[in-house]
Amino acid sequence: MCSSSPSSPAFLPTGSSSARKRRKCLSSPKCSQSPLADTRLPWTLCLPPPCPAMGCVYSAPREEPAMARAAPVRDSSFIEKMKKTGRNIVVFYGSQTGTAEEFANRLSKDAHRYGLRGMAADPEEYDLSDLSRLSEIDKSLAVFCMATYGEGDPTDNAQDFYDWLQEADADLSGLRFAVFGLGNKTYEHFNAMGKYVDKRLEELGAQRIFELGLGDDDGNLEEDFITWREQFWPAVCEHFGVEATGEESSIRQYELVVHTDVNMNKVYTGEMGRLKSYENQKPPFDAKNPFLAQVTENRKLNEGGERHLMHLELDISNSKIRYESGDHVAVYPANDSSLVNQIGEILGTDLDTVMSLNNLDEESNKKHPFPCPTSYRTALTYYLDITNPPRTNVLYELAQYATDASEQERLRKMASSAAEGKALYLSWVVEARRNILAILQDMPSLRPPIDHLCELLPRLQARYYSIASSSKVHPNSIHICAVTVEYETKTGRLNKGVATNWLKNKVPDQNGSSSLVPMYVRKSQFRLPFKPSTPVIMIGPGTGIAPFIGFIQERAWLKQQGKEVGETVLYYGCRHEHEDYLYREELARFQKEGVLTQLNVAFSRDQAEKVPCCFPCRLFLLPIPSHGRQEHPALPLFPRAVSTTLASLPLHSLWCGGSAPLSSLPPCFLPGLRPALTEEEQGKRLEAD
């Protein structure tokens, strides 16, 4: 779970123009307005940046050179396209990982059932000022599926739309709209983008025809969407005076074309964007043009235990890639070949068949669900998510292919909006962590055409890791610290994390794909203070230590350059001292050299008694020792100097860990403030946070 809690009086709501300028400003470590870089403050408090467990990271909108991000190519007016194709519903999506786009496509397909025609649209590809013209189309409606990214920010593809909304003074009185937001309640700015779009459209005169929907990814996002959707369409019917034309039906979006005689030089083999881009690498490198970095080191960090914690080094020489301490590296993993082969065997398919899935809507900007032409093997290996539990719409579409009546009924029930069906989906699919392979194995009569399965499965997403190195020390390499994910499900199956197990098997210093990692860097606002003399407190359990290794490396380099470097204090925790104490030797060396002023370590599973407090909080409440290392995790103390500092700081805190909301922190956090604050002051402080 990733979250942040700004309490600086200077921190403005996301929706203000000043906040936009401030967010851009925060992306620069040299900015004097950054709460992590305020040279007037005696201390800087650094907590772990967001973990990539849910595919989300905390970073300010990218401020990249003009050459690094080409302006989006805008199509003709979406109004003209709707008129030309007879559409009356447009569903815009702001999507970072594909979920909002998937929901938009589902709503677009739903429209057919009500005698309406919908289209899903990427707001980055159109001029949204045309919303004022939507009333030119009979029974027209604009729906917005908007995800919130990071700390209240719009997704990359919705940034221009967000900017337009803030500056627009358009008359949208003829626009009818509805909004479904995708967010996570563990964030302070829960569903900020969805709420803002809903509020701002109304302010511009648009008519809301159905209430704002708020999906929570920390709970059950799929159920939230289904619940909203099942009430949304009756409201649409009532507003426009239409009725459902029948039962929900399966509508294919793509048609299969098998290539029996094809030039293999024109077949995609895993590239994210340009064909043969992996053979002919050209900067700038980004999400659509990743750099193939060679793994030069892959070593195990821990000595024992069941978990595998690793340190990898990626060579970025001659790539022109630049990074700073605190940035994230995104890697595109590949699915386990054994899982891919099993799917092919179950469906009786030649996985090396070269095919294309072409959009039946010739006017659509999205011609294929993934790069085509390609083989089924490539699609299932590099482009499709085959390890996460499929959503209900996938089950509904697959049900028609189950020849056993009971299996077909079970699939349709799980895809329904009935309470019994929702409960069955939650227990049989989500909680049991059944992926598509497990479902095919447990339902012997379910044998869908592989092309339809490939159409239904979501895209395999990049995984983000905090960079564990400093570019001042390692300008030509990027370091990653990660732990392999492996667990037994309720069905007894062994599920493995896609990216971490793929990285684990990367062999250094070998030619070929076995040592190559497609990657790019995403900028973050998680930075050291601009003034090196500012003291820093860093708090990071587990692999949350990764960015702090880079921070300490950088402060050591600054010290070598003759700079005055302030105190550097690290609070670090892990499960067992002798099993997963990461970077023990490096930390000891930094402490010996005087760069790491104080090192405070806690082990959550080495003591006999379990302290009734969440581990990150217990780590946070460690006392700073007079000398050496502190390894007692149970003392509810906090140094007065730090407590006094926290009391006066315009604190901007980041939280990365379990799924418990940030609101669970204060009861544990209060003892650390008691030496410096009165009870009344504590209450005021918590309200501010």
N, C-alpha and C positions, 0 to 999 in steps of 0.2 A: 504494500500500500504506500502511496506517495502523497504527501500533502505539505502545505506550507501555511504559516500563520504570521502574516505581517502585522506588526503593531506600531510601526513607525507612524507618527502623526503626518509625515510627509507622503505616506503611501496612499494613493488615490484609488477610488473604485475603477474597475476595469473599463467601465463605460465612458469615462471622461476623456476629453482630448488630451488633457494634461497627463493622464495615465498612459495614453498611447506613447507620448513622447518619453515618459519615464520608463516604459517597458523597453523601448528601443535603447534608451540610455543604459538600462541595466545590463544589456548584452555586452557592454564594454567594461573591462576590468579597470580602465583608467577613469571611469566616470566618477566624479566626486559626489553624485547624487545617489549612488548605489548604497543600500543599507549595509552591504558587506564590504564597502570600500570607503566609509566615512572617516576621513583622516582626523576628524575632530574627536572621535571616540577613543577611549583608552583601550578597549578590547574589541575583538571581533569574535563572534560565536558562530562556528560552522558545524552544522549537523549534517548527517549523511544525505546526499542527493537521492532522488527517487530511485527505487529499485525497478528493474525492467520486467518484473514478474508478470505484470498485466499488459505489457507492451506500451506502457506510457512512461514518458520522461518529463522532468520539469525543466523547461528552458524558455527563454524569451524568444519572441519571433526573430527569425534569422535576419541579420543585416549583412547580406552577402554582396560582394562586388557585382557590378552589373553583368559582367561576363559569366558569373557563376550561376545566375538564375535568369534565364531569358523570360521576357514578358510573356504571359499566357496568350496563346493564339485564340482570339475570340471569334466565334462563329457568327453567322448572320443572326439577327434578332431571334430570340426564342419564341417571340410572338409570331413572327412570320413562319417559323418552322411548325409551330402548333397549328396555324391556319392551313398550311400546306398539307399536313398529315392528318388533319381532322382531330387533333387532341384538344381536350378542354381542361385537363388537370396536369399541372407540372409539379414535380416533387424535387425540390432542391436539397442537396445533401452537403453538409460540412463534415468531412470524414478524414480521419488520420490513419486508422487501421482497417477500414473497410466495412465496419459494422453499420454505420449510418448510411453508407451507400447501399448496403444490402437491404436495410429497412426501406429505403426509398424505392428500390426496385420492387420490393414486395407490395408496397402501396400502389405503385404504378400498375402492376399486374392486377391488383384487386379491382381497379376501376372498371375493367372489362365486365365484371359480374353485374355491374349496376348500369350497364348501357352507356358507360362513359369511357373515354380513352385517355390514358395517362402516359407521361414520359418522365423518366428520372433524368435529372440534369445537374451537372457540375457547375456551381456558380462561377467558378474561375473561367469558364469558357463563354460566358455571356455577359451582356451589359444589363445589370439588374435594374437600371433606371427604367427599363421597359416594363417593369411591374405596373407602372401607372397606366399602361395600355391593355392590361389583361382583360379589362371589362369589355373590350371589343369582341371577345369570344363568348358565345352563349354558354351558360352554366360553367363558367370558368372558376378555377380554384387553384391557389398556390399553397403547397404544403412544404414545410421546412423541417427536415430531419437534421438537427444541428448538434454535433458533439462538441463538448468543451475539452480543450487540450491544456495540459499543464495547470497553471494556477489561474483559471478564469479566462484563458485566451481562446481565440478562434482557432480552428484547424488551419493548416497552411492554405488549403484550397478555398477557405471561406474568409481569408484575411481581407481581400479586396471588397467583398460584400460587406464585411464589418465596417471597414473604413467608409464605404459609401453611406451606410446607415447613419453613422455618426455625423456625417457632413451634409446629408441630404435634407432638402426642404421641400421635397416633392409632395404633390397632392395624391395620396393613395386611396382616396375615398371610394374609388370604384373597385378596389381589390378585396377579394374574400380570401381568408387565409386560415391556416391552422399550423401549430408548431409541436413537434415532439423533440425533446432534448435528451441527449445522452450524456450522463455524467457519473460521478462517484461521490457518495455522501461523505467519504473520508476526507474529501477536500474541503477546505474552507469555502471556496467559491463554487459550491455545488451547482452544476448545470448553469453556470453564468451565461454562456452563449445562448442557450435556448431561451432563458428568461429574458435576456436583453432583446433578442430578435422579436419575441412575442410582444414585449412592452413597446419597443420602438415602432413597430409596424402600426400598432394601435395609435400611437402618438401622431403618426403621419396620416391618420384618417382611415386606415384599412379596417375592414370588418372581420372580426374573429367569429368563425362559425362553430368552433368547438374549442373546449378548454385546453390549456397548455398541458402537454404530457411530459412527465419527468421520469426518465429511466435511470435506474441506479445500478451501475456495474458492480458495486460492492455487494448487492443483493442478488436479484435475478432479473437481469436486464431484459431477457427474452420474455419473461412473464409480464413485466411492466409494459413492454411494447404490445403484446397480445391483448392485454386488458384495455389499453388505450385504443387500440385498433378496433376492437369489437364494439366499442361505443362510438368511435369516430364515424364509421360508415353509416349507421342509422341517422346520425346528425346530418350527414351529407345528403342522405335520401330525403329527409324531412325538409331541408333547406331548398333543395332543387326540385322536390316533388317527383322523385324517381323511386323505383323499386328494384330489388334484386331480381335478376333475370333467371336465377337458378342456383344450384349448388356451386360451391367453389370448384373450379376446374383447373386442370394442369395445362399451362400454356408455355410451350417451348419458346425461348428467346433466341436460341441459336440453332442453326442447322449444321449437320455434320457433312464434311467433304473429306473423303479419303483420297490421299494422293498415292497412286500406284507407281507413277513414273515422275519422280521429282528430283530436281537438282539438290543434293544434300547440302550444298553451300548456301542454299536459301532456306534452310531449316533451322529453327531456333533450338539451341542445345542447353538453355538455362540462362541466357542473357535477360536482363531486366528491361532493357530498352532497345537500343540500336542492335540490329543483327550483326554478329561477329564482333561486337564491342569488346569481348574478352580477348580476342586475338589481336585487335588493333586498338589499344588503350589510348584514349585522348582525354585530357583534362578539359573542363573542370569535372570533378567527380562528385556525384550526388546520388540521391535515391534511385534515379532512373539511369544513372551511369556510374555504377560502383567500381571502385578500383580493386584489382586482384592483388592482394597483398600476400607475400610469402611469409609463412610462419618460420621464424628463425629460432625460437625457443618455446618449448612446451614442457614445463616441469611441474611435478606434483609438489604442492606447498605443505601438505600435512603429512605426519609420520604414520599415523594409524587410523583406526576407525573405519566405518563403513562408507563414509562419504569421500568423494574425490574432489579436492580443492586444487585448482591449477592456476598457473601463471603463464600467459602466452605473450609473445612479442611478435608484432607484425611489422614487416619491413615496408616503409613508405618512401624509400629513396626514389628520386626522380619522378615522383607523382605530383609535385607541387602542392600536396596536401599540407595545410597548416592547422595546428591545433594549439589549444592552451590548456593548462591544468584546470580540471573541472568539466571539460567538454565530455561528450558521449561519443562512443564509436558504435555505429550500427553495422551489424553483420547479417548477411543473407545466408541462412543455413540450408541444408538439404535434408529431406526425410530419409529415414533408415531404409536402405534398399530391400531389406527383408520384409518390411511392411508393404512396400510397393509391390514386390513380387507376390506376396500373399493375396493382395487385392486382385492382381492379374490372374492368378490361379483360380480363385473363387469365381471370378466372372468369366473364366475361360477365354481370355483375351490375349492376343498377341500384342504385348506392350510396345513393341518396336514399330507398330503401324504408324505411319506418318499421316496426320490429319489436320484439319482446320475446323474450328467452330466459328461460323460466320453469323453475325447478327442478322436476323430476319428483317429488322427495321433498317432499311438502307439509309435512312436519314440520321440514324444514331451516330454520335461521335465515337461511341465505344464499339469498335468493329468486332472485337474478340474478347472473351473473358480473361485471356492471358495471351502472351505472344504466340502467334501462329504464322505458318505451319510449324508443327512440332510433333513429337511422338507422345503416346500415352505415358510412356515411361518417364520422359522428361517432365511432362505436366504434373504427374503425381510425385515426382522427386523434388522439383524446384519451384513449382508454381502454386500448388494446392495444399491446403491444410487438411491433413488426413489424421491428425493426432488429437484434436480437440473434439469434444462432444458436438455433434451437428445440431443445428437449431431446428425448431419445429417445422419450419417451411420445407426443409430438406426431407424430413420424415414424411410429411404430407405428400410430397411429390413422389417419393419412393414407394409409398403404399400401393400404388397401382400395379407395381411389379411383383408383389408378394402373391404367390399362387395359393398359399394356405390361408383360408378365410380368417382363422384366429390371429395369425400374424398381421394380416392386412388390417383387421379391426384394431389390433393393439397399436399399430403405427398411426392410424387415423385418430384414435382416442388421444394419444400423446400429442398430436398436432392440433387438437381441438382446444376451444376456450373454456370447456367445462372444468369445474373444480377437480373432478376425479381425474380427468386427462392431464391437467397441470401437475397434480400430485404424482401421477405415474411417470410423467416425463422427468420430473425432478429426481425421483428415486431411481428409476431404471436407467436413465441416461446421464443426468448431470452428476448426481452423487456417486453413481457407480463408475463415472468417468469412462463411459463407453464411447469409443471413437467409431468411425465408419467401419473399420475392419471388424471390430468386436460385434457391431450390430449385424453385419453380414454373416459372421460366424454363428451368432446366436439365433439367427432367423434363416434357416436353411432354404426356405422357399423364396427368399428375397434375392433376386438376381437381376438388377437393373442393367440396361445398356450402359456400357462404360462412358459413352459420350455424354449421356444425360447426367450421370454421376459427376463427371468433370465440369459440367455446366453449373451444377448445384453447389459444389464445394467452394468455400471461401478461399481467397488467396492466402498463401503462406507469407507471413509478415516478417520484416526485419526485426532482429532483437537488439536492444540497446544495452550497452555496458558503460559504466563510468570508467574513464581512462585512468589507469594506475601509473602514470608517468608524467614527467614534466618535459615540455618541448625544449626548455632551456638546457636540459641535460641529455635528452634523447630526441633530437630534432628529426631523425630519420626512422624512428620506430614508435609504435603505439603499444602500450602494455595493457593487458586485460587480466583481471582477477575474477574467477568464476567458480561456482560449485556445481557439479553435475546433479541433475534432478532425476531421481529414480524412486518409484514408490509402488507398492502393491495396492491394487484396487479392491473393491468389495467383491469383485468376481474372481479374485485370485490372479488376475493378470498383472504382469509387470510393465508398468508404463514408464517411459523414459522421456526426459526433456529433449526436444528436437535439437536446439542449438548447442546446449552444453555437451551433450554426448557426441555431437558432430565435431565440436571443437576439440574434445578430448582425443579424438582419433587423428587429428592433424599432425603429420609427421614432419618435423623440421628438416631443412636442408636436403629435400628430395625434389627432383623435377616432377612435374605433373600436377594434377589437381589435388593430390593427397596433401600438399602443403600450402594450397592457395585458399584465401578467404576473401570473398567479395565484400567490400566494406566502404563506408564513407563516414565522415565526421559531421556530427550535428552540434552546433554551438549551444552553450549553456550559459546561464547567468551565475552559476555557482563558481565564485571566484575568491581568490585571496584578496585582502585589502590592497589597494594601490600603494600605500605607504608601507614598506617592509618593516618599519619599526613598530607598527601596530601589533600588540600581542594577539594571539589567536588561540581559541579553545576549539578543539575538534572532537566530535562525539560520533562514533560509528561502530555498531556491532556487526560481527560477521564480515561478509564481503563488502559491507558499507565502508570498510577501511580503504577501499581502492582509491578514491580520489585524494584521500589524505596522504597516501604514499607519494603521489605526484606533488601535493602541496609541500610536503616536508623536503622532497628532493629540490624543489624550487627555492625554498628558503635556505637550504644548504648551499645552493649555487650562488644565491644573492650574498650570503655571508662570505663566500670565497672571493666574490668581486669587491669585497671591502665595504659592503652596505651594512648599515646598522639594522639588525634583525631583532624584532621584539620576541618576547617569550612565546614558545610554541608548546601548547599543552594538548595531549591526546588522551581521551577516554575511549578505551577499546574493550570489547567483550566478545567472547565466543563460548561454545559449549564446554569443551574440555581443553585444559592447558596442554596436555600431551598428545592431543589428536588434531586439533584445528586452530592452533594459535598461529595466525597468518603473519608472515614477514617478521618473525621473531628476531632473526639475526640482523635484518636491516634496521629494525627499530632500535635494537640494542646499540648498533653502530652509530645511528643518528644521536642517540642519547649520550653516548660516550664522547662524541664530537661536540656536544653542547648545542646542537641544532634543536633537538627535541628536549625542551626544558624539563618536562615532566611527562612520565608515561604511567597511566593508571589502567589496570587491567582487571576485568571481572570474568569469572567462568560460571555460567549458569547451571551446569550440571555436575560440578565437582564437590559441592558442599552437601552435607547430610540433610540439612533443613532447607526447605524451599521458602524463600521470603515471599510473603503475600503482596507482591508488586510486580508489574510487568518488567521484563528483563531490561529493555532499553531505559526505563525510568530508574531501575536499580543501579544501572551503570552510570546514569546521569547524576545520581546522588552519592557517588563515591567521594570520599574526601581526598583532596590532593595531599600526598605525603610530604613529609619534610625532606626525605631523601629517598632516592631510588624508586622502586616500583611498588604500587599498591595493588594487592590482589584480594582484598576482603570486600565481597560484594554486598554485604548485608547492612552496613552502617548507613542510616538515613541522615547523613551529614552532607554539607556542602561548604566549601571554603568561603569565609566571610568576604574576602576580596572579590571573588567571583559573584557571590550573591549581591553585593553592593553594586557591582557592575551591571548585572542583569536588571536590577531594579531601575537603573537609570538609562539603560540602552533602549533605543528605538528598535527593538529586537525583530528580526525577520527570520523565523525558524522554519526549517525543512524537516519533514518527518518521513522516514522510510522504514517499514517493518511490517508488522502484522496488519490485519484488517480492522482492528479496533479503531474507532474514530479518534480524532485528535482530542476530542473532549474528554477522553479518559486520562489524559496526561495530568491535568491540574492537581487532582488529589495526591498524586505521587510527587509532583513537582513542587508543591508548596513547602515541604520541609526544607528544601534547599534555599528557599527565600526567607525563611523565618529569622535567621540571624540579622537580616538587613531590613526587613519590612514588618510593619505592624499588621495585625489581622485585617484592619480596614484597608491598608495599602495593598495587601495580598489580593483582596477581593477586587479592588479597582484594577490591579494589574491583570488579573485573569479576565476581567471584562474587556480590557483593552486587547488581550491576546485572542 
